[in-house]
Amino acid sequence: MALKDQISELVTPAVSDAGFYLEDVHIATPGSHRIVTCIVDGDSSLNLDQVTSVSRIISELLDEATFMGETPFTLEVTSPGVDRPLTAPRHFKKNVDRLLKVIKVDGSEVVGRILSNTDQDVTLTVAEKKETREEVVALADIKRAVVEIEFNRKDDK
């Protein structure tokens, strides 16, 4: 089993018990040591105290893991960046009311604000020529979906 998979298998239950999700593990080997990066997310954005807490949990597990061997490593725990593609239903739920760019598997593109989602689809409010409409997109039809960054959003609330 690859080191990445061993780390994921080891830390996922503890991260879940702490109320978070292990999104991914990256391993880099610059020189004679490893850099292990664990990307952790939650139902809401993580604050520094939460990242520190989950870092301690992961660090303790990796320090005791025999499969890590004698190679020294640096542990980095981070949350996913805003440019991370949305892939799971919980990603869409977390980003309700944010602007989303969707590229469908058929090559078409739609940009709209996330209104709601289920485990099978996401509903977007799409603005076109002073009119808005709702469009339901099946998650199975999405090739890539990313949140569009808005610097000067004008809320109409």
VMD Tcl script that builds the backbone (N, CA, C; Angstrom):
set m [mol new atoms 471]
animate dup $m
set s [atomselect $m all]
$s set {name element resname resid chain x y z} {
  {N N MET 1 A 0.846 -1.182 0.000}
  {CA C MET 1 A 0.000 0.000 0.000}
  {C C MET 1 A 0.889 1.242 0.000}
  {N N ALA 2 A 0.548 2.223 -0.800}
  {CA C ALA 2 A 1.325 3.463 -0.899}
  {C C ALA 2 A 1.272 4.233 0.426}
  {N N LEU 3 A 2.319 4.989 0.693}
  {CA C LEU 3 A 2.418 5.754 1.934}
  {C C LEU 3 A 1.227 6.697 2.089}
  {N N LYS 4 A 0.842 7.350 1.015}
  {CA C LYS 4 A -0.309 8.271 1.052}
  {C C LYS 4 A -1.555 7.543 1.544}
  {N N ASP 5 A -1.774 6.336 1.035}
  {CA C ASP 5 A -2.951 5.556 1.430}
  {C C ASP 5 A -2.861 5.101 2.882}
  {N N GLN 6 A -1.667 4.731 3.318}
  {CA C GLN 6 A -1.482 4.318 4.706}
  {C C GLN 6 A -1.771 5.477 5.662}
  {N N ILE 7 A -1.284 6.657 5.309}
  {CA C ILE 7 A -1.532 7.838 6.141}
  {C C ILE 7 A -3.029 8.138 6.178}
  {N N SER 8 A -3.666 8.129 5.010}
  {CA C SER 8 A -5.109 8.397 4.953}
  {C C SER 8 A -5.888 7.416 5.807}
  {N N GLU 9 A -5.559 6.147 5.675}
  {CA C GLU 9 A -6.260 5.107 6.429}
  {C C GLU 9 A -6.067 5.286 7.934}
  {N N LEU 10 A -4.870 5.700 8.337}
  {CA C LEU 10 A -4.567 5.884 9.749}
  {C C LEU 10 A -5.282 7.095 10.346}
  {N N VAL 11 A -5.233 8.234 9.662}
  {CA C VAL 11 A -5.710 9.480 10.281}
  {C C VAL 11 A -7.189 9.780 10.029}
  {N N THR 12 A -7.788 9.211 8.998}
  {CA C THR 12 A -9.183 9.540 8.677}
  {C C THR 12 A -10.138 9.328 9.857}
  {N N PRO 13 A -10.101 8.189 10.559}
  {CA C PRO 13 A -11.040 8.027 11.679}
  {C C PRO 13 A -10.874 9.081 12.771}
  {N N ALA 14 A -9.639 9.429 13.093}
  {CA C ALA 14 A -9.397 10.428 14.135}
  {C C ALA 14 A -9.840 11.816 13.693}
  {N N VAL 15 A -9.581 12.143 12.433}
  {CA C VAL 15 A -10.010 13.444 11.902}
  {C C VAL 15 A -11.541 13.510 11.892}
  {N N SER 16 A -12.184 12.429 11.494}
  {CA C SER 16 A -13.654 12.373 11.491}
  {C C SER 16 A -14.216 12.495 12.900}
  {N N ASP 17 A -13.593 11.795 13.857}
  {CA C ASP 17 A -14.037 11.879 15.261}
  {C C ASP 17 A -13.933 13.297 15.797}
  {N N ALA 18 A -12.985 14.068 15.268}
  {CA C ALA 18 A -12.816 15.463 15.697}
  {C C ALA 18 A -13.809 16.395 14.999}
  {N N GLY 19 A -14.603 15.841 14.056}
  {CA C GLY 19 A -15.627 16.642 13.388}
  {C C GLY 19 A -15.201 17.233 12.061}
  {N N PHE 20 A -14.139 16.682 11.465}
  {CA C PHE 20 A -13.630 17.221 10.217}
  {C C PHE 20 A -13.545 16.126 9.159}
  {N N TYR 21 A -13.116 16.504 7.960}
  {CA C TYR 21 A -12.954 15.581 6.846}
  {C C TYR 21 A -11.525 15.673 6.340}
  {N N LEU 22 A -10.909 14.510 6.127}
  {CA C LEU 22 A -9.604 14.494 5.480}
  {C C LEU 22 A -9.865 14.507 3.986}
  {N N GLU 23 A -9.524 15.607 3.324}
  {CA C GLU 23 A -9.771 15.757 1.896}
  {C C GLU 23 A -8.703 15.073 1.052}
  {N N ASP 24 A -7.442 15.214 1.467}
  {CA C ASP 24 A -6.369 14.648 0.667}
  {C C ASP 24 A -5.079 14.646 1.480}
  {N N VAL 25 A -4.126 13.859 1.015}
  {CA C VAL 25 A -2.781 13.815 1.589}
  {C C VAL 25 A -1.795 13.950 0.437}
  {N N HIS 26 A -0.834 14.841 0.597}
  {CA C HIS 26 A 0.236 15.010 -0.394}
  {C C HIS 26 A 1.561 14.732 0.302}
  {N N ILE 27 A 2.443 14.060 -0.406}
  {CA C ILE 27 A 3.762 13.780 0.143}
  {C C ILE 27 A 4.814 14.273 -0.849}
  {N N ALA 28 A 5.714 15.098 -0.343}
  {CA C ALA 28 A 6.835 15.577 -1.154}
  {C C ALA 28 A 8.115 15.097 -0.464}
  {N N THR 29 A 9.136 14.840 -1.258}
  {CA C THR 29 A 10.402 14.365 -0.702}
  {C C THR 29 A 11.546 15.218 -1.244}
  {N N PRO 30 A 11.680 16.439 -0.713}
  {CA C PRO 30 A 12.816 17.267 -1.138}
  {C C PRO 30 A 14.050 16.921 -0.313}
  {N N GLY 31 A 14.972 16.268 -0.904}
  {CA C GLY 31 A 16.190 15.895 -0.179}
  {C C GLY 31 A 15.978 14.660 0.674}
  {N N SER 32 A 16.454 14.721 1.898}
  {CA C SER 32 A 16.451 13.535 2.755}
  {C C SER 32 A 15.315 13.509 3.781}
  {N N HIS 33 A 14.308 14.319 3.578}
  {CA C HIS 33 A 13.153 14.272 4.474}
  {C C HIS 33 A 11.867 14.375 3.663}
  {N N ARG 34 A 10.762 14.109 4.322}
  {CA C ARG 34 A 9.448 14.177 3.672}
  {C C ARG 34 A 8.669 15.377 4.193}
  {N N ILE 35 A 7.813 15.896 3.324}
  {CA C ILE 35 A 6.821 16.884 3.751}
  {C C ILE 35 A 5.470 16.229 3.527}
  {N N VAL 36 A 4.759 16.005 4.618}
  {CA C VAL 36 A 3.434 15.395 4.566}
  {C C VAL 36 A 2.418 16.508 4.770}
  {N N THR 37 A 1.593 16.738 3.746}
  {CA C THR 37 A 0.567 17.773 3.816}
  {C C THR 37 A -0.794 17.103 3.866}
  {N N CYS 38 A -1.528 17.371 4.922}
  {CA C CYS 38 A -2.884 16.854 5.081}
  {C C CYS 38 A -3.860 18.012 4.876}
  {N N ILE 39 A -4.762 17.829 3.941}
  {CA C ILE 39 A -5.767 18.856 3.658}
  {C C ILE 39 A -7.040 18.441 4.372}
  {N N VAL 40 A -7.473 19.280 5.301}
  {CA C VAL 40 A -8.596 18.977 6.174}
  {C C VAL 40 A -9.663 20.040 5.986}
  {N N ASP 41 A -10.921 19.608 5.982}
  {CA C ASP 41 A -12.038 20.535 5.809}
  {C C ASP 41 A -13.100 20.235 6.853}
  {N N GLY 42 A -14.060 21.133 6.957}
  {CA C GLY 42 A -15.181 20.956 7.879}
  {C C GLY 42 A -16.459 21.431 7.228}
  {N N ASP 43 A -17.532 21.362 7.983}
  {CA C ASP 43 A -18.814 21.833 7.451}
  {C C ASP 43 A -18.838 23.348 7.323}
  {N N SER 44 A -17.967 24.023 8.078}
  {CA C SER 44 A -17.769 25.461 7.916}
  {C C SER 44 A -16.261 25.680 7.835}
  {N N SER 45 A -15.865 26.877 7.504}
  {CA C SER 45 A -14.435 27.172 7.364}
  {C C SER 45 A -13.714 26.927 8.683}
  {N N LEU 46 A -12.526 26.353 8.606}
  {CA C LEU 46 A -11.745 26.076 9.801}
  {C C LEU 46 A -11.045 27.331 10.284}
  {N N ASN 47 A -11.022 27.504 11.608}
  {CA C ASN 47 A -10.254 28.611 12.171}
  {C C ASN 47 A -8.901 28.080 12.640}
  {N N LEU 48 A -8.032 28.940 13.069}
  {CA C LEU 48 A -6.676 28.559 13.445}
  {C C LEU 48 A -6.658 27.569 14.606}
  {N N ASP 49 A -7.539 27.746 15.583}
  {CA C ASP 49 A -7.589 26.810 16.712}
  {C C ASP 49 A -7.965 25.407 16.260}
  {N N GLN 50 A -8.892 25.306 15.311}
  {CA C GLN 50 A -9.302 23.994 14.804}
  {C C GLN 50 A -8.168 23.327 14.023}
  {N N VAL 51 A -7.462 24.105 13.204}
  {CA C VAL 51 A -6.334 23.557 12.448}
  {C C VAL 51 A -5.250 23.084 13.415}
  {N N THR 52 A -4.994 23.850 14.466}
  {CA C THR 52 A -3.999 23.470 15.468}
  {C C THR 52 A -4.403 22.172 16.161}
  {N N SER 53 A -5.659 22.072 16.522}
  {CA C SER 53 A -6.163 20.877 17.195}
  {C C SER 53 A -6.022 19.627 16.331}
  {N N VAL 54 A -6.461 19.707 15.088}
  {CA C VAL 54 A -6.378 18.544 14.199}
  {C C VAL 54 A -4.922 18.250 13.834}
  {N N SER 55 A -4.069 19.260 13.807}
  {CA C SER 55 A -2.629 19.048 13.563}
  {C C SER 55 A -2.028 18.187 14.671}
  {N N ARG 56 A -2.397 18.471 15.918}
  {CA C ARG 56 A -1.879 17.680 17.041}
  {C C ARG 56 A -2.316 16.222 16.934}
  {N N ILE 57 A -3.578 16.029 16.580}
  {CA C ILE 57 A -4.120 14.671 16.451}
  {C C ILE 57 A -3.342 13.890 15.392}
  {N N ILE 58 A -3.176 14.493 14.228}
  {CA C ILE 58 A -2.475 13.824 13.122}
  {C C ILE 58 A -1.012 13.601 13.470}
  {N N SER 59 A -0.374 14.585 14.073}
  {CA C SER 59 A 1.041 14.492 14.432}
  {C C SER 59 A 1.289 13.324 15.385}
  {N N GLU 60 A 0.452 13.184 16.407}
  {CA C GLU 60 A 0.607 12.086 17.364}
  {C C GLU 60 A 0.492 10.731 16.678}
  {N N LEU 61 A -0.463 10.614 15.765}
  {CA C LEU 61 A -0.641 9.348 15.055}
  {C C LEU 61 A 0.559 9.030 14.167}
  {N N LEU 62 A 1.037 10.023 13.441}
  {CA C LEU 62 A 2.163 9.788 12.530}
  {C C LEU 62 A 3.467 9.529 13.290}
  {N N ASP 63 A 3.635 10.182 14.442}
  {CA C ASP 63 A 4.842 9.953 15.241}
  {C C ASP 63 A 4.933 8.505 15.707}
  {N N GLU 64 A 3.792 7.862 15.924}
  {CA C GLU 64 A 3.769 6.483 16.410}
  {C C GLU 64 A 3.648 5.456 15.292}
  {N N ALA 65 A 3.403 5.880 14.066}
  {CA C ALA 65 A 3.186 4.949 12.951}
  {C C ALA 65 A 4.506 4.321 12.508}
  {N N THR 66 A 4.568 3.002 12.566}
  {CA C THR 66 A 5.799 2.307 12.181}
  {C C THR 66 A 6.072 2.428 10.685}
  {N N PHE 67 A 5.014 2.570 9.877}
  {CA C PHE 67 A 5.212 2.648 8.428}
  {C C PHE 67 A 5.884 3.946 7.989}
  {N N MET 68 A 5.992 4.923 8.884}
  {CA C MET 68 A 6.685 6.170 8.537}
  {C C MET 68 A 8.195 5.964 8.493}
  {N N GLY 69 A 8.678 4.883 9.109}
  {CA C GLY 69 A 10.100 4.570 9.065}
  {C C GLY 69 A 10.934 5.587 9.816}
  {N N GLU 70 A 12.216 5.631 9.458}
  {CA C GLU 70 A 13.174 6.514 10.132}
  {C C GLU 70 A 13.360 7.840 9.403}
  {N N THR 71 A 12.767 7.987 8.235}
  {CA C THR 71 A 12.922 9.226 7.465}
  {C C THR 71 A 12.226 10.370 8.191}
  {N N PRO 72 A 12.942 11.440 8.503}
  {CA C PRO 72 A 12.300 12.577 9.167}
  {C C PRO 72 A 11.252 13.205 8.252}
  {N N PHE 73 A 10.224 13.777 8.895}
  {CA C PHE 73 A 9.175 14.411 8.100}
  {C C PHE 73 A 8.691 15.681 8.772}
  {N N THR 74 A 8.152 16.551 7.951}
  {CA C THR 74 A 7.496 17.763 8.409}
  {C C THR 74 A 6.019 17.606 8.097}
  {N N LEU 75 A 5.178 17.862 9.070}
  {CA C LEU 75 A 3.734 17.771 8.874}
  {C C LEU 75 A 3.168 19.168 8.643}
  {N N GLU 76 A 2.387 19.286 7.581}
  {CA C GLU 76 A 1.646 20.523 7.311}
  {C C GLU 76 A 0.173 20.153 7.264}
  {N N VAL 77 A -0.644 20.875 8.000}
  {CA C VAL 77 A -2.091 20.678 7.958}
  {C C VAL 77 A -2.697 21.980 7.483}
  {N N THR 78 A -3.532 21.876 6.472}
  {CA C THR 78 A -4.120 23.068 5.868}
  {C C THR 78 A -5.556 22.786 5.473}
  {N N SER 79 A -6.279 23.832 5.207}
  {CA C SER 79 A -7.633 23.676 4.664}
  {C C SER 79 A -7.558 23.873 3.155}
  {N N PRO 80 A -8.543 23.351 2.435}
  {CA C PRO 80 A -8.494 23.502 0.971}
  {C C PRO 80 A -8.621 24.965 0.572}
  {N N GLY 81 A -7.966 25.317 -0.499}
  {CA C GLY 81 A -8.039 26.687 -1.001}
  {C C GLY 81 A -9.361 26.960 -1.699}
  {N N VAL 82 A -9.654 28.216 -1.900}
  {CA C VAL 82 A -10.902 28.606 -2.549}
  {C C VAL 82 A -10.951 28.128 -4.001}
  {N N ASP 83 A -9.794 27.830 -4.576}
  {CA C ASP 83 A -9.747 27.388 -5.965}
  {C C ASP 83 A -9.907 25.874 -6.115}
  {N N ARG 84 A -10.121 25.191 -5.009}
  {CA C ARG 84 A -10.294 23.746 -5.034}
  {C C ARG 84 A -11.606 23.392 -5.740}
  {N N PRO 85 A -11.575 22.444 -6.659}
  {CA C PRO 85 A -12.819 22.040 -7.317}
  {C C PRO 85 A -13.798 21.412 -6.318}
  {N N LEU 86 A -15.059 21.707 -6.483}
  {CA C LEU 86 A -16.095 21.108 -5.640}
  {C C LEU 86 A -16.453 19.757 -6.245}
  {N N THR 87 A -16.412 18.721 -5.442}
  {CA C THR 87 A -16.658 17.376 -5.961}
  {C C THR 87 A -17.719 16.616 -5.174}
  {N N ALA 88 A -17.814 16.856 -3.891}
  {CA C ALA 88 A -18.754 16.119 -3.038}
  {C C ALA 88 A -19.972 16.985 -2.718}
  {N N PRO 89 A -21.119 16.363 -2.470}
  {CA C PRO 89 A -22.308 17.153 -2.122}
  {C C PRO 89 A -22.072 18.131 -0.970}
  {N N ARG 90 A -21.279 17.739 0.027}
  {CA C ARG 90 A -21.026 18.649 1.155}
  {C C ARG 90 A -20.247 19.888 0.736}
  {N N HIS 91 A -19.443 19.798 -0.338}
  {CA C HIS 91 A -18.721 20.969 -0.841}
  {C C HIS 91 A -19.713 22.011 -1.355}
  {N N PHE 92 A -20.736 21.554 -2.058}
  {CA C PHE 92 A -21.742 22.476 -2.590}
  {C C PHE 92 A -22.563 23.079 -1.449}
  {N N LYS 93 A -22.920 22.246 -0.460}
  {CA C LYS 93 A -23.700 22.721 0.692}
  {C C LYS 93 A -22.945 23.815 1.440}
  {N N LYS 94 A -21.652 23.612 1.615}
  {CA C LYS 94 A -20.827 24.580 2.338}
  {C C LYS 94 A -20.751 25.914 1.603}
  {N N ASN 95 A -20.934 25.888 0.295}
  {CA C ASN 95 A -20.770 27.092 -0.518}
  {C C ASN 95 A -22.081 27.666 -1.040}
  {N N VAL 96 A -23.213 27.302 -0.411}
  {CA C VAL 96 A -24.502 27.858 -0.816}
  {C C VAL 96 A -24.416 29.382 -0.797}
  {N N ASP 97 A -24.977 30.003 -1.803}
  {CA C ASP 97 A -25.018 31.457 -2.005}
  {C C ASP 97 A -23.719 32.016 -2.598}
  {N N ARG 98 A -22.769 31.161 -2.947}
  {CA C ARG 98 A -21.553 31.606 -3.616}
  {C C ARG 98 A -21.709 31.399 -5.117}
  {N N LEU 99 A -20.967 32.171 -5.888}
  {CA C LEU 99 A -21.005 32.076 -7.339}
  {C C LEU 99 A -20.161 30.885 -7.787}
  {N N LEU 100 A -20.709 30.070 -8.671}
  {CA C LEU 100 A -20.066 28.833 -9.088}
  {C C LEU 100 A -19.954 28.773 -10.597}
  {N N LYS 101 A -18.793 28.350 -11.077}
  {CA C LYS 101 A -18.593 28.116 -12.505}
  {C C LYS 101 A -18.548 26.607 -12.712}
  {N N VAL 102 A -19.457 26.111 -13.552}
  {CA C VAL 102 A -19.560 24.682 -13.806}
  {C C VAL 102 A -19.218 24.409 -15.266}
  {N N ILE 103 A -18.317 23.468 -15.478}
  {CA C ILE 103 A -18.052 22.953 -16.820}
  {C C ILE 103 A -18.618 21.540 -16.825}
  {N N LYS 104 A -19.571 21.324 -17.715}
  {CA C LYS 104 A -20.240 20.025 -17.770}
  {C C LYS 104 A -19.438 19.051 -18.626}
  {N N VAL 105 A -19.747 17.776 -18.480}
  {CA C VAL 105 A -19.029 16.762 -19.249}
  {C C VAL 105 A -19.262 16.918 -20.750}
  {N N ASP 106 A -20.368 17.554 -21.142}
  {CA C ASP 106 A -20.624 17.773 -22.573}
  {C C ASP 106 A -19.896 19.013 -23.109}
  {N N GLY 107 A -19.117 19.698 -22.234}
  {CA C GLY 107 A -18.343 20.857 -22.655}
  {C C GLY 107 A -19.038 22.188 -22.429}
  {N N SER 108 A -20.343 22.177 -22.172}
  {CA C SER 108 A -21.045 23.437 -21.933}
  {C C SER 108 A -20.667 23.991 -20.557}
  {N N GLU 109 A -20.910 25.280 -20.394}
  {CA C GLU 109 A -20.518 25.975 -19.178}
  {C C GLU 109 A -21.696 26.770 -18.643}
  {N N VAL 110 A -21.833 26.801 -17.336}
  {CA C VAL 110 A -22.865 27.607 -16.702}
  {C C VAL 110 A -22.270 28.258 -15.461}
  {N N VAL 111 A -22.620 29.529 -15.255}
  {CA C VAL 111 A -22.174 30.264 -14.080}
  {C C VAL 111 A -23.423 30.724 -13.347}
  {N N GLY 112 A -23.504 30.368 -12.086}
  {CA C GLY 112 A -24.668 30.759 -11.303}
  {C C GLY 112 A -24.382 30.662 -9.818}
  {N N ARG 113 A -25.283 31.239 -9.044}
  {CA C ARG 113 A -25.158 31.229 -7.599}
  {C C ARG 113 A -25.820 29.968 -7.055}
  {N N ILE 114 A -25.131 29.287 -6.137}
  {CA C ILE 114 A -25.676 28.053 -5.565}
  {C C ILE 114 A -26.880 28.398 -4.697}
  {N N LEU 115 A -28.023 27.869 -5.092}
  {CA C LEU 115 A -29.257 28.080 -4.347}
  {C C LEU 115 A -29.457 26.961 -3.336}
  {N N SER 116 A -29.243 25.716 -3.772}
  {CA C SER 116 A -29.390 24.557 -2.900}
  {C C SER 116 A -28.725 23.367 -3.566}
  {N N ASN 117 A -28.690 22.260 -2.839}
  {CA C ASN 117 A -28.146 21.037 -3.424}
  {C C ASN 117 A -28.706 19.813 -2.709}
  {N N THR 118 A -28.581 18.684 -3.380}
  {CA C THR 118 A -28.898 17.384 -2.800}
  {C C THR 118 A -27.677 16.499 -3.030}
  {N N ASP 119 A -27.800 15.233 -2.709}
  {CA C ASP 119 A -26.688 14.318 -2.964}
  {C C ASP 119 A -26.516 14.027 -4.453}
  {N N GLN 120 A -27.530 14.363 -5.266}
  {CA C GLN 120 A -27.477 14.071 -6.700}
  {C C GLN 120 A -27.295 15.288 -7.589}
  {N N ASP 121 A -27.654 16.498 -7.095}
  {CA C ASP 121 A -27.609 17.667 -7.972}
  {C C ASP 121 A -27.382 18.958 -7.204}
  {N N VAL 122 A -27.165 20.021 -7.963}
  {CA C VAL 122 A -27.018 21.357 -7.401}
  {C C VAL 122 A -27.936 22.284 -8.203}
  {N N THR 123 A -28.635 23.177 -7.484}
  {CA C THR 123 A -29.516 24.150 -8.133}
  {C C THR 123 A -28.836 25.506 -8.110}
  {N N LEU 124 A -28.711 26.099 -9.306}
  {CA C LEU 124 A -28.051 27.390 -9.462}
  {C C LEU 124 A -29.062 28.445 -9.888}
  {N N THR 125 A -28.860 29.664 -9.425}
  {CA C THR 125 A -29.592 30.809 -9.938}
  {C C THR 125 A -28.677 31.459 -10.963}
  {N N VAL 126 A -29.113 31.435 -12.217}
  {CA C VAL 126 A -28.298 31.927 -13.322}
  {C C VAL 126 A -28.861 33.265 -13.788}
  {N N ALA 127 A -28.011 34.289 -13.853}
  {CA C ALA 127 A -28.428 35.616 -14.325}
  {C C ALA 127 A -28.041 35.761 -15.787}
  {N N GLU 128 A -29.036 36.063 -16.619}
  {CA C GLU 128 A -28.786 36.274 -18.049}
  {C C GLU 128 A -29.604 37.458 -18.536}
  {N N LYS 129 A -28.933 38.473 -19.021}
  {CA C LYS 129 A -29.599 39.630 -19.633}
  {C C LYS 129 A -30.742 40.166 -18.771}
  {N N LYS 130 A -30.434 40.568 -17.556}
  {CA C LYS 130 A -31.383 41.177 -16.625}
  {C C LYS 130 A -32.479 40.224 -16.162}
  {N N GLU 131 A -32.378 38.972 -16.481}
  {CA C GLU 131 A -33.340 37.974 -16.015}
  {C C GLU 131 A -32.589 36.887 -15.279}
  {N N THR 132 A -33.264 36.260 -14.344}
  {CA C THR 132 A -32.652 35.128 -13.653}
  {C C THR 132 A -33.524 33.891 -13.846}
  {N N ARG 133 A -32.865 32.768 -13.834}
  {CA C ARG 133 A -33.572 31.494 -13.930}
  {C C ARG 133 A -32.851 30.494 -13.044}
  {N N GLU 134 A -33.550 29.454 -12.680}
  {CA C GLU 134 A -32.931 28.383 -11.914}
  {C C GLU 134 A -32.548 27.259 -12.860}
  {N N GLU 135 A -31.381 26.683 -12.612}
  {CA C GLU 135 A -30.944 25.535 -13.407}
  {C C GLU 135 A -30.455 24.457 -12.449}
  {N N VAL 136 A -30.992 23.273 -12.617}
  {CA C VAL 136 A -30.572 22.134 -11.818}
  {C C VAL 136 A -29.542 21.344 -12.630}
  {N N VAL 137 A -28.382 21.121 -12.036}
  {CA C VAL 137 A -27.309 20.399 -12.707}
  {C C VAL 137 A -27.018 19.130 -11.902}
  {N N ALA 138 A -27.115 17.992 -12.551}
  {CA C ALA 138 A -26.786 16.725 -11.889}
  {C C ALA 138 A -25.285 16.670 -11.619}
  {N N LEU 139 A -24.907 16.217 -10.434}
  {CA C LEU 139 A -23.487 16.125 -10.101}
  {C C LEU 139 A -22.759 15.203 -11.077}
  {N N ALA 140 A -23.449 14.196 -11.574}
  {CA C ALA 140 A -22.850 13.265 -12.542}
  {C C ALA 140 A -22.524 13.955 -13.865}
  {N N ASP 141 A -23.177 15.098 -14.145}
  {CA C ASP 141 A -22.939 15.830 -15.392}
  {C C ASP 141 A -21.841 16.884 -15.269}
  {N N ILE 142 A -21.255 17.010 -14.079}
  {CA C ILE 142 A -20.236 18.040 -13.836}
  {C C ILE 142 A -18.842 17.467 -14.046}
  {N N LYS 143 A -18.112 18.110 -14.958}
  {CA C LYS 143 A -16.707 17.749 -15.172}
  {C C LYS 143 A -15.835 18.488 -14.162}
  {N N ARG 144 A -16.129 19.786 -13.954}
  {CA C ARG 144 A -15.377 20.617 -13.009}
  {C C ARG 144 A -16.278 21.736 -12.509}
  {N N ALA 145 A -16.229 21.988 -11.209}
  {CA C ALA 145 A -17.001 23.074 -10.609}
  {C C ALA 145 A -16.111 23.802 -9.606}
  {N N VAL 146 A -15.970 25.112 -9.781}
  {CA C VAL 146 A -15.148 25.917 -8.881}
  {C C VAL 146 A -15.898 27.182 -8.489}
  {N N VAL 147 A -15.642 27.626 -7.271}
  {CA C VAL 147 A -16.232 28.867 -6.778}
  {C C VAL 147 A -15.528 30.033 -7.464}
  {N N GLU 148 A -16.314 30.970 -7.958}
  {CA C GLU 148 A -15.778 32.195 -8.555}
  {C C GLU 148 A -15.554 33.203 -7.424}
  {N N ILE 149 A -14.396 33.811 -7.407}
  {CA C ILE 149 A -14.073 34.780 -6.366}
  {C C ILE 149 A -14.740 36.111 -6.699}
  {N N GLU 150 A -15.445 36.662 -5.711}
  {CA C GLU 150 A -16.129 37.950 -5.886}
  {C C GLU 150 A -15.546 38.937 -4.883}
  {N N PHE 151 A -14.951 39.996 -5.395}
  {CA C PHE 151 A -14.350 40.979 -4.506}
  {C C PHE 151 A -15.333 42.065 -4.089}
  {N N ASN 152 A -16.213 42.463 -4.975}
  {CA C ASN 152 A -17.149 43.549 -4.683}
  {C C ASN 152 A -18.587 43.096 -4.851}
  {N N ARG 153 A -18.941 42.029 -4.200}
  {CA C ARG 153 A -20.289 41.485 -4.322}
  {C C ARG 153 A -21.300 42.447 -3.726}
  {N N LYS 154 A -22.328 42.695 -4.494}
  {CA C LYS 154 A -23.409 43.541 -4.021}
  {C C LYS 154 A -24.575 42.640 -3.665}
  {N N ASP 155 A -24.786 42.471 -2.354}
  {CA C ASP 155 A -25.900 41.653 -1.893}
  {C C ASP 155 A -27.215 42.351 -2.159}
  {N N ASP 156 A -28.188 41.574 -2.601}
  {CA C ASP 156 A -29.492 42.168 -2.844}
  {C C ASP 156 A -30.438 41.788 -1.723}
  {N N LYS 157 A -29.904 41.624 -0.529}
  {CA C LYS 157 A -30.719 41.265 0.641}
  {C C LYS 157 A -31.152 42.498 1.365}
}
mol reanalyze $m
mol bondsrecalc $m
mol representation Tube
mol addrep $m
